[in-house]
Amino acid sequence: MASPFDGLEVEKQLRPTARDFTFDLDERLDSVVVLHARIPEDAFTAAALGTERLGNGVVIGPDGLVLTIGYLVTEADEVNLLANDGRSIPAHVLGVDQVTGFGLVHALEPIGLPALPLGDSRRLDNDAPVVLAGGGGVPHAIAGRVLARAPFAGYWEYYLEEALFTAPGHPHWSGAALIAPSGSLIGVGSLQMAQQARGGKPALINMCVPIELLPPILDDLSQGRAAHAPRPWLGAFAQDAGAGVLVLDTAVGGPAARAEIRAGDVILAVAGEPVMGLADFYKKLWALGPAGVVAPLRLKRENDIFEVEVRTVDRASRLRRRRLN
């Protein structure tokens, strides 16, 4: 069976070779599957993320438990996994965690694939050799290195205190398995980003969610329970603007849109406390209390500075409830 990622193979000189590892490379890569999710057209995330989402998943349990990145399966009502041997296996979504970004699905048929053991990325040094692997075996795996562990703030109200950044960039990174020199899973691919390289040319890198964030929430996630208390959500897409954050857009029908916050506004303060960048903004917003709390914001719009109060909501309340199989 053809892979949806045919044509997106890793360049041959960048692929890992079995002789460079003490573990069975092919066996580890068999634990990585292609993931195809279908989302209803009326889903809240359909416009932004699409109704057909392709990525990868990693088998982490002998009973068909598969870890992926959450945005691939958010609001999905149909999920299929494609193994390296060509089998297509239906699956259903167990849960998505908005805080870490992880998603968990369960195969509905015997998956017959080895589970990738969980490691700990904190044991690796910067510049450590790693493999970032998508479904499809060696042609879809890239030999790379850890660039850094650093905070990451995403424009969609997302923040990681320590994200993993690796190079070179993988051609189909979503849900890819980040594998340590020991052969254990140490992260899951989330984003591709550009970094300025020598000579001023951009070089592609990946941001991965570190695996040590999973064990504390795995039981809740596998049972379909919320792994964290809902954070207050504004529905404002923003970026750093030095002193404050610049609003790029707002989610349709979200709290920010209802409060008439609009693109071009700069959020200067939360509850009277100055905002110094996107990460600081999220920390101050989430420190106000649980979802539903009123967020007092100071905005700058052109030459005007004014105060506005926005009643936050739980982001998950806007999502379609998953269909039980």
BELRA-V794105 format. One record per residue. RES is the residue in one letter. SS is DSSP state (~ for helix, > for strand, _ for the rest). D_LAST is the distance of its C-alpha to the last C-alpha in Angstrom with 2 decimals. Layout:
# BELRA-V794105
RES_SS_D_LAST ; RES_SS_D_LAST
This chain:
# BELRA-V794105
M___25.89 ; A___27.23 ; S___25.86 ; P___25.14 ; F___27.69 ; D___30.49 ; G___33.56 ; L___32.52 ; E___33.83 ; V___35.80 ; E___39.56 ; K_~_40.85 ; Q_~_43.25 ; L_~_40.52 ; R___38.21 ; P___38.21 ; T___40.10 ; A_~_39.39 ; R_~_42.98 ; D_~_42.57 ; F___40.07 ; T___40.29 ; F___36.63 ; D___35.08 ; L_~_34.16 ; D_~_32.27 ; E_~_30.14 ; R_~_29.27 ; L_~_28.46 ; D_~_26.14 ; S___23.89 ; V_>_23.45 ; V_>_21.05 ; V_>_20.83 ; L_>_17.78 ; H_>_17.02 ; A_>_14.92 ; R_>_14.83 ; I_>_15.29 ; P___16.01 ; E___19.77 ; D___20.04 ; A___18.44 ; F___21.10 ; T___21.33 ; A_~_21.32 ; A_~_25.11 ; A_~_25.90 ; L_~_23.42 ; G___22.54 ; T___19.55 ; E_>_19.67 ; R_>_19.87 ; L_>_21.11 ; G_>_21.82 ; N_>_21.39 ; G_>_19.53 ; V_>_21.07 ; V_>_19.87 ; I___20.92 ; G___19.51 ; P___19.96 ; D___16.43 ; G___15.10 ; L_>_15.27 ; V_>_16.33 ; L_>_18.40 ; T_>_19.15 ; I_>_20.88 ; G_~_18.95 ; Y_~_20.18 ; L_~_18.54 ; V___14.96 ; T___15.90 ; E___14.00 ; A_>_12.21 ; D_>_9.47 ; E_>_9.88 ; V_>_11.33 ; N_>_13.44 ; L_>_15.88 ; L_>_19.29 ; A___21.29 ; N___25.08 ; D___25.45 ; G___23.76 ; R___20.42 ; S_>_17.39 ; I_>_14.23 ; P_>_10.73 ; A_>_9.15 ; H_>_7.04 ; V_>_9.28 ; L_>_10.31 ; G_>_13.35 ; V_>_16.46 ; D___19.92 ; Q___22.43 ; V___25.40 ; T___25.17 ; G___23.13 ; F_>_20.73 ; G_>_17.06 ; L_>_14.78 ; V_>_11.89 ; H_>_10.68 ; A_>_11.17 ; L___8.92 ; E___12.37 ; P___15.65 ; I___17.07 ; G___20.62 ; L___22.02 ; P___24.24 ; A___23.24 ; L___25.61 ; P___27.50 ; L_>_27.65 ; G___31.15 ; D___32.98 ; S_~_34.34 ; R_~_37.07 ; R_~_38.88 ; L___39.56 ; D___42.58 ; N___42.82 ; D___43.51 ; A___41.62 ; P_>_40.35 ; V_>_36.61 ; V_>_34.26 ; L_>_31.67 ; A_>_29.32 ; G___26.76 ; G___24.88 ; G___27.42 ; G___29.82 ; V_~_33.36 ; P_~_33.87 ; H_~_31.18 ; A_>_32.50 ; I_>_35.37 ; A_>_37.92 ; G_>_38.74 ; R_>_39.90 ; V_>_39.10 ; L_>_41.09 ; A_>_40.48 ; R_>_38.45 ; A_>_38.85 ; P_>_37.39 ; F_>_35.23 ; A_>_34.74 ; G_>_32.46 ; Y___33.29 ; W___29.84 ; E___30.62 ; Y_>_29.68 ; Y_>_31.95 ; L_>_32.17 ; E_>_35.25 ; E_>_35.31 ; A_>_33.58 ; L_>_34.40 ; F_>_36.26 ; T_>_36.79 ; A_>_38.79 ; P___38.92 ; G___36.05 ; H___33.16 ; P___32.46 ; H___28.63 ; W___28.22 ; S___24.85 ; G___22.90 ; A___25.72 ; A_>_26.69 ; L_>_30.02 ; I_>_31.61 ; A___34.69 ; P___37.77 ; S___36.54 ; G___33.39 ; S___31.05 ; L_>_28.53 ; I_>_30.30 ; G_>_28.47 ; V_>_25.93 ; G_>_27.29 ; S_>_26.96 ; L_>_29.89 ; Q_>_32.83 ; M_>_36.12 ; A_>_39.76 ; Q_>_42.55 ; Q_>_46.21 ; A___47.71 ; R_~_51.33 ; G_~_53.23 ; G_~_51.04 ; K___48.37 ; P_>_44.71 ; A_>_42.71 ; L_>_38.91 ; I_>_37.27 ; N_>_33.76 ; M_>_32.45 ; C_>_30.01 ; V_>_28.27 ; P_>_29.77 ; I_~_27.59 ; E_~_29.39 ; L_~_27.48 ; L___24.24 ; P_~_25.14 ; P_~_25.88 ; I_~_22.46 ; L_~_20.28 ; D_~_19.39 ; D_~_18.44 ; L_~_16.50 ; S_~_14.48 ; Q___13.75 ; G___12.81 ; R___16.32 ; A___19.03 ; A___21.29 ; H___24.28 ; A___25.79 ; P___25.31 ; R_>_28.34 ; P_>_30.34 ; W_>_29.46 ; L___32.00 ; G___30.38 ; A_>_33.55 ; F_>_33.68 ; A_>_36.86 ; Q_>_39.08 ; D_>_42.05 ; A___45.26 ; G___47.66 ; A___48.35 ; G___45.14 ; V_>_42.11 ; L_>_42.06 ; V_>_39.35 ; L_>_38.13 ; D_>_35.74 ; T_>_33.55 ; A___29.96 ; V___30.01 ; G___29.98 ; G___29.92 ; P_~_32.47 ; A_~_34.98 ; A_~_34.96 ; R_~_35.45 ; A___38.33 ; E___39.83 ; I___39.73 ; R___40.07 ; A___40.43 ; G___43.72 ; D___43.80 ; V_>_44.53 ; I_>_43.17 ; L_>_46.14 ; A_>_45.24 ; V_>_42.64 ; A___44.16 ; G___47.56 ; E_>_46.79 ; P_>_47.49 ; V___44.63 ; M___45.50 ; G___42.81 ; L_~_39.05 ; A_~_38.20 ; D_~_40.69 ; F_~_39.28 ; Y_~_35.76 ; K_~_37.22 ; K_~_39.35 ; L_~_36.60 ; W_~_34.15 ; A___37.08 ; L___37.51 ; G___34.78 ; P_>_31.12 ; A___29.26 ; G___31.12 ; V___34.54 ; V_>_37.22 ; A_>_38.32 ; P_>_42.05 ; L_>_42.69 ; R_>_45.96 ; L_>_45.78 ; K_>_48.28 ; R_>_48.32 ; E___51.22 ; N___54.20 ; D_>_52.69 ; I_>_51.19 ; F_>_49.43 ; E_>_47.02 ; V_>_43.67 ; E_>_41.17 ; V_>_37.46 ; R_>_34.87 ; T___31.97 ; V_>_28.28 ; D_>_25.14 ; R_~_23.82 ; A_~_20.18 ; S_~_20.98 ; R_~_21.39 ; L___17.99 ; R___15.06 ; R___12.50 ; R___9.35 ; R___6.37 ; L___3.80 ; N___0.00
